[in-house]
Amino acid sequence: MRNAVSLIFPGPALLDVVGSADLPSDLRHLKLPGAYYGTSSTAVDTSQLSTNNINKQHVLLGITGKDFCIVASSKAAMRGASILKSNDDKTRQLNKQTLMAFSGEPGDTVQFAEYIQANIQLYSMRNGLDLSPYEVSSFVRSELAKSLRSRNPYTVNLLMGGYDPIKDKPELYWIDYLASSAPVPYAAHGYAQYYCLSTLDKHHHPDISLEQGMKILRMCTDELKRRLPIDFKGVLVKVIDKNGIREEPYSDDKQVYAP
């Protein structure tokens, strides 16, 4: 069998593995800055990076306002069509004012989240100060990018919400399993992005109050109940502001009927 050559470029781009003899002559000796060239007798199986492996049944929602950030995650821990747990917390507090919500493959999510949590808290202990939400998102993205270039990448989607005390404003970052990261005013992962982004786009504006933000969140969860055939057991809502992170009471008892 011919040796396989894999080209992995900086950023969320993974090329298919091809035989070295199949590369054009002008590409065989190409040296791109930061590119990694690996050889093996067995081609790398990239099927594990397919979006079909992402558990879209988990709902993640994020909304920023004038002085707060809301992060909501579904309570159901699911494996296929089975609900394993009805009060699952898919968030981890990284420091006093940064929260991470995760979805994806069950083993990958918890291991990666706890690894990030431990490293961020270790930094705070060693240096006596907390990283800002932007700095945390950069670290998380770099770790996902390193994982993407390994044989066993993490299949994890993330929402990173926080409050920057220096800038005195909330921040929200959308991060996917390909190590793409973007600051956004609102975000969603899973099936929620198909049904909720239009609602968020219509009703969100930068200066909304917490009450308005909760109303928009209610509109999103009602739409999910109305449109999805699965029971995600409601959402766990947490709010990040200048005073820290707190869990916000949120009732899921209201029945929503399809039109």
C-alpha positions in Angstrom: 0.0 0.0 0.0 1.3 3.5 -0.8 2.1 5.8 2.0 -0.7 8.3 2.6 0.0 12.0 3.0 -2.3 14.1 5.1 -2.4 17.9 4.9 -3.8 19.8 7.8 -3.9 23.6 7.5 -4.2 26.2 10.3 -7.9 26.8 11.0 -10.9 24.6 10.6 -9.9 22.9 7.3 -9.1 19.2 7.0 -8.3 17.8 3.6 -9.1 14.3 2.5 -6.2 11.9 2.8 -4.8 11.1 -0.6 -1.9 9.0 -1.9 1.4 10.8 -2.4 1.5 9.8 -6.0 -1.9 11.4 -6.6 -0.6 14.9 -5.6 0.3 17.3 -8.4 4.0 17.7 -8.8 3.9 21.3 -7.7 2.2 20.4 -4.4 4.4 17.5 -3.4 7.1 19.7 -1.9 4.9 22.6 -0.9 5.7 23.9 2.6 2.9 26.1 3.9 3.5 28.1 7.2 2.1 26.1 10.1 1.0 23.2 7.9 1.5 19.7 9.3 2.6 16.9 7.0 2.2 13.4 8.3 2.7 10.0 6.7 1.3 6.6 7.6 0.7 3.3 6.0 -3.0 3.6 6.8 -5.2 6.4 5.6 -6.8 8.5 8.4 -10.5 7.8 8.8 -12.1 11.3 8.7 -15.7 10.0 8.9 -15.6 10.6 12.7 -15.7 14.4 11.9 -19.0 14.1 10.0 -21.7 16.4 11.3 -23.9 13.3 11.5 -22.0 12.3 14.7 -22.9 15.6 16.4 -25.8 15.1 18.8 -28.2 17.8 17.6 -30.9 16.7 20.1 -29.2 18.7 22.8 -30.3 22.4 22.9 -28.0 25.2 23.6 -29.1 28.9 23.5 -27.2 32.1 24.3 -28.5 35.7 24.5 -26.6 38.9 25.4 -28.2 42.1 26.6 -27.1 45.5 28.0 -25.4 44.1 31.1 -26.0 40.3 31.1 -25.6 37.1 29.2 -28.1 34.3 29.3 -27.0 30.7 28.6 -29.7 27.9 28.5 -29.1 24.2 28.0 -31.6 21.3 27.7 -31.9 19.1 30.7 -32.3 15.8 28.9 -29.3 13.5 28.5 -30.1 11.4 25.5 -28.6 8.5 23.7 -30.4 8.0 20.4 -34.1 7.9 21.2 -33.6 7.1 24.9 -33.6 9.7 27.7 -31.0 8.7 30.3 -31.3 11.7 32.6 -33.9 14.4 32.9 -31.9 17.0 35.0 -28.5 17.0 33.2 -26.4 20.1 33.6 -24.5 20.8 30.3 -22.6 23.7 31.7 -19.3 24.3 33.5 -18.3 27.4 35.4 -14.7 28.2 34.3 -14.1 31.2 36.6 -16.2 33.8 38.5 -17.6 35.4 35.4 -17.2 32.8 32.5 -19.5 29.9 31.8 -19.2 27.2 29.1 -22.2 25.2 27.7 -21.4 22.1 25.7 -23.1 19.5 23.4 -21.9 16.6 21.3 -20.7 13.1 21.9 -21.3 12.2 25.6 -17.8 11.1 26.4 -16.1 13.9 24.5 -18.2 16.7 26.1 -17.6 15.9 29.7 -13.9 15.1 29.3 -13.2 18.2 27.3 -15.3 20.5 29.5 -13.6 19.2 32.7 -10.2 19.5 31.1 -10.8 23.1 30.1 -12.3 23.9 33.6 -9.3 22.5 35.4 -6.8 24.4 33.3 -8.7 27.7 33.6 -9.0 27.4 37.3 -5.3 26.4 37.6 -4.4 29.6 35.8 -6.5 31.6 38.2 -4.8 29.9 41.2 -1.3 30.4 39.9 -1.6 34.0 38.8 -4.2 35.4 41.2 -6.5 36.7 38.5 -9.1 35.4 36.1 -8.9 35.2 32.3 -11.4 37.3 30.4 -14.1 35.6 28.3 -12.2 36.5 25.2 -9.0 34.9 26.6 -10.8 31.8 27.7 -12.4 31.4 24.2 -9.0 31.7 22.6 -7.6 29.0 24.8 -10.6 26.7 24.2 -10.3 27.3 20.4 -6.6 26.5 20.4 -7.2 23.2 22.4 -10.0 22.2 19.9 -7.7 23.0 17.0 -4.9 20.8 18.5 -7.4 18.0 19.0 -8.7 18.4 15.4 -5.2 17.6 14.1 -5.0 14.4 16.1 -6.3 10.9 15.4 -9.0 11.3 18.0 -10.6 14.7 17.8 -13.2 15.9 20.3 -16.7 16.1 18.8 -17.9 19.1 20.9 -19.9 22.2 20.2 -19.7 25.0 22.7 -21.2 28.3 23.8 -19.0 30.5 25.9 -20.8 33.2 27.9 -19.2 35.7 30.3 -18.9 39.2 31.6 -15.7 41.3 31.1 -15.3 43.6 34.1 -12.6 45.7 32.3 -14.7 46.3 29.2 -17.8 46.4 31.5 -19.9 44.4 29.0 -21.2 40.8 28.4 -19.7 38.6 25.8 -20.8 35.4 24.0 -18.7 33.1 21.8 -20.0 30.5 19.4 -17.5 27.6 19.0 -18.0 24.5 17.0 -16.2 21.1 16.7 -14.0 22.4 13.8 -12.5 25.0 16.1 -14.3 27.9 14.6 -14.9 30.7 17.0 -16.9 33.9 16.7 -18.2 36.6 19.1 -22.0 36.9 18.6 -24.9 38.7 20.2 -27.0 35.5 20.3 -26.3 31.9 19.4 -27.7 28.4 19.3 -26.4 24.8 18.8 -28.3 21.7 17.9 -31.7 21.7 16.4 -32.3 24.9 18.2 -30.4 26.8 15.5 -33.0 25.7 12.9 -36.0 27.0 14.8 -34.7 29.8 17.1 -32.2 31.9 15.1 -35.0 33.6 13.1 -36.8 34.5 16.4 -33.6 35.8 17.9 -32.8 37.9 14.8 -36.2 39.5 14.8 -36.5 40.4 18.5 -33.0 40.8 19.8 -31.2 44.2 20.1 -28.1 45.1 22.0 -29.8 47.1 24.8 -32.5 44.6 25.9 -33.1 44.2 29.7 -33.0 40.9 31.5 -36.8 40.7 31.5 -36.8 41.1 27.7 -34.1 38.6 27.3 -36.1 36.0 29.3 -39.2 36.7 27.2 -37.2 36.1 24.0 -35.8 32.8 25.6 -39.4 31.8 26.4 -40.4 32.4 22.8 -37.5 30.2 21.6 -38.3 27.3 24.0 -42.0 27.5 23.2 -41.1 27.2 19.5 -38.9 24.2 20.2 -41.7 22.5 22.1 -44.1 23.3 19.3 -41.9 22.1 16.4 -39.7 19.3 17.8 -41.0 15.7 18.2 -38.6 15.1 21.1 -38.9 16.0 24.7 -35.8 17.8 25.8 -37.1 18.1 29.4 -37.0 21.9 29.4 -33.9 24.1 29.8 -31.5 25.0 32.6 -31.0 28.8 32.6 -28.0 30.6 34.0 -27.2 34.3 33.9 -23.8 35.9 33.9 -23.4 39.6 34.9 -21.0 41.8 36.8 -22.0 40.1 40.1 -21.1 36.6 38.8 -23.0 33.5 37.7 -26.4 32.5 39.0 -29.1 30.0 38.1 -32.3 31.7 37.0 -35.6 30.1 37.9 -37.4 29.0 34.7 -40.7 27.1 34.6 -41.2 24.5 31.9 -44.7 23.4 33.1 -46.6 25.4 30.4 -48.0 23.2 27.7 -47.5 24.5 24.1 -49.8 23.2 21.4 -49.0 23.0 17.7 -51.0 25.3 15.4 
